[in-house]
Amino acid sequence: MMFGRVAFMELRTGWKGLLIFGLLVVVISAGIPLIFPTYRNSLIEELEGASKVHLELPNEQGDMIILSWETVEPATSYMVLEDNRPSMVTPNIRYLGNETSIAFEKDFEEKRYYAVMAVLDQTSDPVLIGIAATEKGVDPFQELLKNPAYAGLTGGRNFSMLEVKGFVALEYYSWSWMLTGLFIAYLSVSLIASDFENKRMDVMFSAPISRRRYILEKFTAMNLIALFIVLVQIAGLIWGLASINALNEFSANAVLLSLIGSLPFLMVIAAVGITTAVLFQKVRTGMGITFAFVFAEFFLYTFGGFSKSLEWMKTISIFKYWDYFSVIIDDLFKVGDFLILTVMAIVLVITVIRVFQKKDIPT
């Protein structure tokens, strides 16, 4: 029997389910970037004429604030109004004169707004040049990062959700392992355990196929499925980022490398699923143990970020070796980690082949 026939049979019989899952993945991966502009705009305050007014803030309390603005040719003088609301309902006059730049002491803590007005003549009302504020939009996730439980999700990195890299990394990558990883776990167990439960093993080995080849072809099928899912994710994310003109901030190359890095991660999960299927020969049992393995590895990685004394937990978690933040934020693809997971998956497959060769097949 030609090598690859078993893998081909699995792909041929399961293509409909894989296609449906692929459509789900592409909708989610393409949809997440599309949400980003709305999210960012909801936190960034759009002040009228903000591009025409520039505000330089001091590093320390008591130092000088410098406010400058564009020149308006017909203006006879300029007025600066100060308030704690952008509507300028109860403003104070901070400055009135001919200069286009002023400096004053920062002697307050709360947020302040400054409206710069151009006085054209004594008979007409002043014209607004622009408004500036002492604080920009606040990213609520920055406060959450102070909690070790959330900091563990980012690998200890500090980034902003107001940037497309930070938003997509947290909103998609940090949980995509659950979407793809658990799907791979489910398939890897069911592809083999269902042969035990449905009494197909005797029929399978009545053909000229060895147990070693049976496992290798099942593992090959899982790798092809994992590759398909990763390619769909890459296509979806790139399309979503291109739709919001964000590929200059989050490049297609970063998307490609960060998701290609998940292939060995998925290979390890597939190898664990095949192992539990061979050992327990039951779909539910194997699936439960494989799911438990994935979640346990995730919690080890998360708890390992709580403090330096717990960092050893990360070293025994497969999540440490798929560091997508390294590619997205640091522009660094860790080849060593990629190889570690690849070798781990290969060792697991070799081990389960030896176990399977010695295991009795129930009839």
Contacts in CASP RR format, 6 or more apart in sequence:
PFRMAT RR
TARGET T0000
AUTHOR 0000-0000-0000
METHOD contacts of the structure
MODEL  1
MMFGRVAFMELRTGWKGLLIFGLLVVVISAGIPLIFPTYRNSLIEELEGA
SKVHLELPNEQGDMIILSWETVEPATSYMVLEDNRPSMVTPNIRYLGNET
SIAFEKDFEEKRYYAVMAVLDQTSDPVLIGIAATEKGVDPFQELLKNPAY
AGLTGGRNFSMLEVKGFVALEYYSWSWMLTGLFIAYLSVSLIASDFENKR
MDVMFSAPISRRRYILEKFTAMNLIALFIVLVQIAGLIWGLASINALNEF
SANAVLLSLIGSLPFLMVIAAVGITTAVLFQKVRTGMGITFAFVFAEFFL
YTFGGFSKSLEWMKTISIFKYWDYFSVIIDDLFKVGDFLILTVMAIVLVI
TVIRVFQKKDIPT
1 207 0 8 1.000
1 208 0 8 1.000
1 209 0 8 1.000
3 213 0 8 1.000
3 217 0 8 1.000
4 217 0 8 1.000
4 220 0 8 1.000
5 217 0 8 1.000
6 204 0 8 1.000
6 209 0 8 1.000
6 213 0 8 1.000
6 214 0 8 1.000
6 217 0 8 1.000
6 218 0 8 1.000
6 221 0 8 1.000
7 217 0 8 1.000
7 218 0 8 1.000
7 220 0 8 1.000
7 221 0 8 1.000
7 224 0 8 1.000
10 191 0 8 1.000
10 217 0 8 1.000
10 218 0 8 1.000
10 221 0 8 1.000
11 18 0 8 1.000
11 221 0 8 1.000
11 224 0 8 1.000
11 225 0 8 1.000
18 225 0 8 1.000
18 228 0 8 1.000
21 183 0 8 1.000
21 229 0 8 1.000
22 228 0 8 1.000
22 229 0 8 1.000
22 232 0 8 1.000
25 179 0 8 1.000
25 180 0 8 1.000
25 229 0 8 1.000
25 232 0 8 1.000
25 233 0 8 1.000
25 236 0 8 1.000
26 232 0 8 1.000
26 233 0 8 1.000
26 235 0 8 1.000
26 236 0 8 1.000
28 172 0 8 1.000
28 179 0 8 1.000
29 172 0 8 1.000
29 176 0 8 1.000
29 232 0 8 1.000
29 233 0 8 1.000
29 235 0 8 1.000
29 236 0 8 1.000
29 237 0 8 1.000
29 240 0 8 1.000
30 236 0 8 1.000
30 237 0 8 1.000
30 239 0 8 1.000
30 240 0 8 1.000
30 243 0 8 1.000
31 240 0 8 1.000
32 168 0 8 1.000
32 171 0 8 1.000
32 172 0 8 1.000
32 237 0 8 1.000
32 240 0 8 1.000
33 164 0 8 1.000
33 168 0 8 1.000
33 237 0 8 1.000
33 240 0 8 1.000
33 241 0 8 1.000
33 243 0 8 1.000
33 244 0 8 1.000
33 246 0 8 1.000
33 250 0 8 1.000
34 240 0 8 1.000
34 243 0 8 1.000
34 244 0 8 1.000
35 171 0 8 1.000
36 164 0 8 1.000
36 167 0 8 1.000
36 168 0 8 1.000
36 244 0 8 1.000
36 246 0 8 1.000
37 244 0 8 1.000
39 161 0 8 1.000
39 167 0 8 1.000
40 162 0 8 1.000
40 167 0 8 1.000
43 137 0 8 1.000
43 138 0 8 1.000
43 139 0 8 1.000
43 140 0 8 1.000
43 162 0 8 1.000
44 136 0 8 1.000
44 137 0 8 1.000
44 162 0 8 1.000
45 86 0 8 1.000
45 133 0 8 1.000
45 136 0 8 1.000
45 137 0 8 1.000
47 86 0 8 1.000
47 113 0 8 1.000
47 130 0 8 1.000
47 131 0 8 1.000
47 132 0 8 1.000
47 133 0 8 1.000
48 128 0 8 1.000
48 130 0 8 1.000
48 131 0 8 1.000
49 128 0 8 1.000
49 129 0 8 1.000
49 130 0 8 1.000
49 131 0 8 1.000
50 130 0 8 1.000
50 131 0 8 1.000
50 132 0 8 1.000
52 69 0 8 1.000
52 70 0 8 1.000
52 116 0 8 1.000
52 129 0 8 1.000
52 130 0 8 1.000
53 67 0 8 1.000
53 68 0 8 1.000
53 69 0 8 1.000
53 70 0 8 1.000
53 114 0 8 1.000
53 116 0 8 1.000
53 129 0 8 1.000
53 130 0 8 1.000
53 131 0 8 1.000
53 132 0 8 1.000
54 67 0 8 1.000
54 68 0 8 1.000
54 69 0 8 1.000
54 132 0 8 1.000
55 65 0 8 1.000
55 66 0 8 1.000
55 67 0 8 1.000
55 114 0 8 1.000
55 132 0 8 1.000
55 133 0 8 1.000
55 134 0 8 1.000
56 65 0 8 1.000
56 66 0 8 1.000
56 67 0 8 1.000
56 68 0 8 1.000
57 65 0 8 1.000
57 106 0 8 1.000
57 134 0 8 1.000
58 64 0 8 1.000
58 65 0 8 1.000
58 106 0 8 1.000
61 106 0 8 1.000
61 107 0 8 1.000
61 109 0 8 1.000
62 105 0 8 1.000
62 106 0 8 1.000
62 107 0 8 1.000
63 105 0 8 1.000
63 106 0 8 1.000
64 103 0 8 1.000
64 104 0 8 1.000
64 105 0 8 1.000
64 106 0 8 1.000
65 103 0 8 1.000
65 104 0 8 1.000
65 105 0 8 1.000
65 106 0 8 1.000
65 134 0 8 1.000
66 101 0 8 1.000
66 102 0 8 1.000
66 103 0 8 1.000
67 80 0 8 1.000
67 101 0 8 1.000
67 102 0 8 1.000
67 103 0 8 1.000
67 104 0 8 1.000
67 114 0 8 1.000
67 116 0 8 1.000
67 132 0 8 1.000
68 100 0 8 1.000
68 101 0 8 1.000
68 102 0 8 1.000
69 78 0 8 1.000
69 100 0 8 1.000
69 101 0 8 1.000
69 116 0 8 1.000
69 129 0 8 1.000
69 130 0 8 1.000
70 100 0 8 1.000
70 129 0 8 1.000
71 100 0 8 1.000
72 118 0 8 1.000
72 120 0 8 1.000
72 127 0 8 1.000
72 129 0 8 1.000
74 118 0 8 1.000
74 120 0 8 1.000
75 118 0 8 1.000
75 119 0 8 1.000
75 120 0 8 1.000
75 127 0 8 1.000
76 98 0 8 1.000
76 119 0 8 1.000
76 120 0 8 1.000
76 121 0 8 1.000
77 96 0 8 1.000
77 97 0 8 1.000
77 98 0 8 1.000
77 119 0 8 1.000
78 95 0 8 1.000
78 96 0 8 1.000
78 97 0 8 1.000
78 98 0 8 1.000
78 99 0 8 1.000
78 100 0 8 1.000
78 116 0 8 1.000
78 117 0 8 1.000
78 118 0 8 1.000
78 119 0 8 1.000
78 129 0 8 1.000
79 93 0 8 1.000
79 95 0 8 1.000
79 96 0 8 1.000
79 97 0 8 1.000
79 116 0 8 1.000
79 117 0 8 1.000
79 119 0 8 1.000
79 126 0 8 1.000
80 93 0 8 1.000
80 94 0 8 1.000
80 95 0 8 1.000
80 96 0 8 1.000
80 102 0 8 1.000
80 114 0 8 1.000
80 115 0 8 1.000
80 116 0 8 1.000
80 117 0 8 1.000
81 88 0 8 1.000
81 91 0 8 1.000
81 92 0 8 1.000
81 93 0 8 1.000
81 94 0 8 1.000
81 114 0 8 1.000
81 115 0 8 1.000
81 117 0 8 1.000
82 91 0 8 1.000
82 92 0 8 1.000
82 93 0 8 1.000
82 94 0 8 1.000
82 112 0 8 1.000
82 113 0 8 1.000
82 114 0 8 1.000
83 89 0 8 1.000
83 90 0 8 1.000
83 91 0 8 1.000
83 92 0 8 1.000
83 112 0 8 1.000
83 113 0 8 1.000
83 115 0 8 1.000
84 110 0 8 1.000
84 111 0 8 1.000
84 112 0 8 1.000
84 113 0 8 1.000
85 113 0 8 1.000
86 113 0 8 1.000
86 131 0 8 1.000
86 133 0 8 1.000
88 113 0 8 1.000
88 115 0 8 1.000
88 131 0 8 1.000
91 115 0 8 1.000
94 102 0 8 1.000
94 104 0 8 1.000
94 114 0 8 1.000
95 102 0 8 1.000
106 134 0 8 1.000
111 133 0 8 1.000
111 134 0 8 1.000
111 135 0 8 1.000
112 133 0 8 1.000
112 134 0 8 1.000
113 131 0 8 1.000
113 132 0 8 1.000
113 133 0 8 1.000
113 134 0 8 1.000
114 131 0 8 1.000
114 132 0 8 1.000
114 133 0 8 1.000
115 128 0 8 1.000
115 130 0 8 1.000
115 131 0 8 1.000
116 128 0 8 1.000
116 129 0 8 1.000
116 130 0 8 1.000
116 131 0 8 1.000
116 132 0 8 1.000
117 126 0 8 1.000
117 127 0 8 1.000
117 128 0 8 1.000
117 129 0 8 1.000
118 126 0 8 1.000
118 127 0 8 1.000
118 128 0 8 1.000
118 129 0 8 1.000
119 126 0 8 1.000
120 126 0 8 1.000
120 127 0 8 1.000
137 162 0 8 1.000
139 160 0 8 1.000
139 161 0 8 1.000
139 162 0 8 1.000
140 161 0 8 1.000
141 150 0 8 1.000
141 160 0 8 1.000
141 161 0 8 1.000
141 170 0 8 1.000
142 158 0 8 1.000
142 160 0 8 1.000
142 161 0 8 1.000
144 150 0 8 1.000
145 151 0 8 1.000
145 154 0 8 1.000
145 158 0 8 1.000
148 305 0 8 1.000
148 306 0 8 1.000
148 307 0 8 1.000
149 302 0 8 1.000
149 306 0 8 1.000
151 305 0 8 1.000
152 301 0 8 1.000
152 302 0 8 1.000
152 304 0 8 1.000
152 305 0 8 1.000
152 306 0 8 1.000
153 170 0 8 1.000
153 174 0 8 1.000
153 302 0 8 1.000
154 169 0 8 1.000
154 170 0 8 1.000
154 174 0 8 1.000
154 325 0 8 1.000
155 305 0 8 1.000
155 323 0 8 1.000
155 325 0 8 1.000
156 305 0 8 1.000
157 325 0 8 1.000
157 329 0 8 1.000
157 330 0 8 1.000
159 165 0 8 1.000
159 166 0 8 1.000
159 169 0 8 1.000
159 329 0 8 1.000
160 166 0 8 1.000
161 167 0 8 1.000
161 170 0 8 1.000
163 249 0 8 1.000
164 241 0 8 1.000
164 244 0 8 1.000
164 246 0 8 1.000
164 249 0 8 1.000
164 250 0 8 1.000
165 249 0 8 1.000
165 250 0 8 1.000
165 254 0 8 1.000
165 328 0 8 1.000
165 329 0 8 1.000
166 328 0 8 1.000
166 329 0 8 1.000
168 237 0 8 1.000
168 241 0 8 1.000
168 250 0 8 1.000
168 328 0 8 1.000
169 324 0 8 1.000
169 325 0 8 1.000
169 328 0 8 1.000
169 329 0 8 1.000
172 237 0 8 1.000
173 258 0 8 1.000
173 324 0 8 1.000
173 325 0 8 1.000
173 328 0 8 1.000
176 233 0 8 1.000
176 262 0 8 1.000
177 262 0 8 1.000
177 265 0 8 1.000
177 294 0 8 1.000
177 298 0 8 1.000
177 319 0 8 1.000
177 322 0 8 1.000
180 226 0 8 1.000
180 229 0 8 1.000
180 230 0 8 1.000
180 233 0 8 1.000
180 262 0 8 1.000
180 266 0 8 1.000
181 265 0 8 1.000
181 266 0 8 1.000
181 269 0 8 1.000
181 294 0 8 1.000
182 291 0 8 1.000
182 294 0 8 1.000
183 229 0 8 1.000
184 222 0 8 1.000
184 225 0 8 1.000
184 226 0 8 1.000
184 229 0 8 1.000
184 266 0 8 1.000
184 269 0 8 1.000
184 270 0 8 1.000
185 269 0 8 1.000
185 270 0 8 1.000
185 272 0 8 1.000
185 273 0 8 1.000
185 287 0 8 1.000
185 290 0 8 1.000
185 291 0 8 1.000
185 293 0 8 1.000
185 294 0 8 1.000
186 287 0 8 1.000
187 222 0 8 1.000
187 225 0 8 1.000
187 270 0 8 1.000
188 218 0 8 1.000
188 222 0 8 1.000
188 269 0 8 1.000
188 270 0 8 1.000
188 271 0 8 1.000
188 272 0 8 1.000
188 273 0 8 1.000
188 274 0 8 1.000
188 277 0 8 1.000
188 290 0 8 1.000
189 273 0 8 1.000
189 274 0 8 1.000
189 276 0 8 1.000
189 277 0 8 1.000
189 283 0 8 1.000
189 286 0 8 1.000
189 287 0 8 1.000
189 290 0 8 1.000
190 277 0 8 1.000
190 283 0 8 1.000
190 287 0 8 1.000
191 218 0 8 1.000
191 221 0 8 1.000
191 222 0 8 1.000
191 274 0 8 1.000
191 277 0 8 1.000
192 215 0 8 1.000
192 218 0 8 1.000
192 274 0 8 1.000
192 277 0 8 1.000
192 278 0 8 1.000
193 277 0 8 1.000
193 280 0 8 1.000
193 281 0 8 1.000
193 282 0 8 1.000
193 283 0 8 1.000
193 285 0 8 1.000
193 286 0 8 1.000
193 287 0 8 1.000
194 200 0 8 1.000
194 283 0 8 1.000
195 201 0 8 1.000
195 204 0 8 1.000
196 277 0 8 1.000
196 281 0 8 1.000
196 282 0 8 1.000
196 361 0 8 1.000
196 362 0 8 1.000
197 281 0 8 1.000
197 282 0 8 1.000
197 283 0 8 1.000
199 363 0 8 1.000
201 361 0 8 1.000
201 362 0 8 1.000
202 361 0 8 1.000
202 363 0 8 1.000
204 214 0 8 1.000
205 211 0 8 1.000
205 214 0 8 1.000
205 361 0 8 1.000
211 353 0 8 1.000
211 356 0 8 1.000
211 357 0 8 1.000
212 353 0 8 1.000
212 356 0 8 1.000
212 357 0 8 1.000
214 356 0 8 1.000
215 274 0 8 1.000
215 278 0 8 1.000
215 349 0 8 1.000
215 352 0 8 1.000
215 353 0 8 1.000
215 356 0 8 1.000
216 349 0 8 1.000
216 353 0 8 1.000
218 274 0 8 1.000
219 270 0 8 1.000
219 271 0 8 1.000
219 274 0 8 1.000
219 349 0 8 1.000
222 267 0 8 1.000
222 270 0 8 1.000
222 274 0 8 1.000
223 263 0 8 1.000
223 267 0 8 1.000
223 270 0 8 1.000
226 263 0 8 1.000
226 266 0 8 1.000
226 267 0 8 1.000
226 270 0 8 1.000
227 263 0 8 1.000
229 266 0 8 1.000
230 259 0 8 1.000
230 260 0 8 1.000
230 262 0 8 1.000
230 263 0 8 1.000
230 266 0 8 1.000
233 259 0 8 1.000
234 255 0 8 1.000
234 256 0 8 1.000
234 259 0 8 1.000
234 260 0 8 1.000
237 255 0 8 1.000
237 259 0 8 1.000
238 247 0 8 1.000
238 252 0 8 1.000
238 255 0 8 1.000
241 247 0 8 1.000
241 250 0 8 1.000
241 252 0 8 1.000
241 255 0 8 1.000
250 328 0 8 1.000
254 327 0 8 1.000
254 328 0 8 1.000
254 331 0 8 1.000
257 327 0 8 1.000
257 333 0 8 1.000
258 324 0 8 1.000
258 327 0 8 1.000
258 328 0 8 1.000
259 324 0 8 1.000
261 322 0 8 1.000
261 324 0 8 1.000
261 327 0 8 1.000
261 333 0 8 1.000
261 338 0 8 1.000
262 322 0 8 1.000
262 324 0 8 1.000
264 321 0 8 1.000
264 322 0 8 1.000
264 338 0 8 1.000
264 339 0 8 1.000
264 340 0 8 1.000
264 341 0 8 1.000
264 342 0 8 1.000
264 344 0 8 1.000
264 345 0 8 1.000
265 318 0 8 1.000
265 319 0 8 1.000
265 321 0 8 1.000
265 322 0 8 1.000
265 341 0 8 1.000
267 341 0 8 1.000
267 342 0 8 1.000
267 345 0 8 1.000
268 318 0 8 1.000
268 341 0 8 1.000
268 344 0 8 1.000
268 345 0 8 1.000
268 348 0 8 1.000
269 290 0 8 1.000
269 293 0 8 1.000
269 294 0 8 1.000
269 318 0 8 1.000
270 345 0 8 1.000
271 344 0 8 1.000
271 345 0 8 1.000
271 348 0 8 1.000
271 349 0 8 1.000
271 352 0 8 1.000
272 290 0 8 1.000
272 293 0 8 1.000
272 348 0 8 1.000
273 286 0 8 1.000
273 290 0 8 1.000
274 348 0 8 1.000
274 349 0 8 1.000
274 352 0 8 1.000
275 348 0 8 1.000
275 351 0 8 1.000
275 352 0 8 1.000
275 355 0 8 1.000
276 285 0 8 1.000
276 286 0 8 1.000
276 287 0 8 1.000
276 288 0 8 1.000
276 289 0 8 1.000
276 290 0 8 1.000
277 283 0 8 1.000
277 286 0 8 1.000
278 352 0 8 1.000
278 355 0 8 1.000
278 356 0 8 1.000
278 359 0 8 1.000
279 286 0 8 1.000
279 355 0 8 1.000
280 286 0 8 1.000
280 289 0 8 1.000
281 362 0 8 1.000
297 317 0 8 1.000
297 318 0 8 1.000
297 319 0 8 1.000
298 317 0 8 1.000
298 319 0 8 1.000
300 313 0 8 1.000
300 314 0 8 1.000
300 316 0 8 1.000
300 317 0 8 1.000
300 319 0 8 1.000
301 313 0 8 1.000
301 314 0 8 1.000
301 317 0 8 1.000
301 319 0 8 1.000
301 320 0 8 1.000
303 310 0 8 1.000
303 313 0 8 1.000
304 310 0 8 1.000
304 311 0 8 1.000
304 312 0 8 1.000
304 313 0 8 1.000
304 314 0 8 1.000
304 317 0 8 1.000
305 311 0 8 1.000
305 313 0 8 1.000
305 314 0 8 1.000
314 320 0 8 1.000
318 341 0 8 1.000
318 344 0 8 1.000
320 337 0 8 1.000
321 334 0 8 1.000
321 337 0 8 1.000
321 338 0 8 1.000
321 340 0 8 1.000
321 341 0 8 1.000
322 337 0 8 1.000
322 341 0 8 1.000
323 334 0 8 1.000
323 337 0 8 1.000
326 332 0 8 1.000
326 333 0 8 1.000
326 334 0 8 1.000
327 333 0 8 1.000
END
